[in-house]
């Protein structure tokens, strides 16, 4: 588990790829917005 591991975040950064463990910046933003919407609904 390190730079050579395809599944770890560090490995994704080293390879320059994205996936479930390292989301693309625009997808991360959408996920954060969705999370904020969920928390505001419950309170």
ZIMO-V321195 format. One line per field, one symbol per residue. phi: phi as a letter, one per 20 degrees, with the letter a starting at -180 (. if undefined). psi: psi as a letter, one per 20 degrees, with the letter a starting at -180 (. if undefined). burial: I if it has 16 or more other ideal C-beta (glycine too) atoms within 10 Angstrom, else O. A space follows every 10 residues. Layout:
phi->???
psi->???
burial->???
This chain:
phi->.afeefeeff fffffndcaf ecffgfffff ffffffffff ffe
psi->obhiphiqgg hggghkrrbh hnqqhhhggg hgggghhghh hh.
burial->OOOOOOOOOO IIOOOOOOOO OIOOOOOOOO OOOOOOOOOO OOO
